[in-house]
């Protein structure tokens, strides 16, 4: 009978140890996932900012190109008037 009680106590303590160990591993994994998600979110925000900046630049380029054409035309007119 004593052996059965000792076996039950040992088994119960082993089960508690396994449960605590699994819970600690779960908490650590959950924290790692949160950290990885935060890093991913920051990278997405930075990429979004860069894309918006690039899009703004891409929208302005045709305007700049048109202004350069006008400037070149005016220079040509001025050079032609000077001769």
ABEGO torsion letter per residue (X at the ends): XAAAAAAAAAAAAAAAAAAAAAAAAAAAAAAAAAAAAAAAAAAAAAAAAAAAAAAAAAAAAAAAAAAAAAAAAAAAAAAAAAX
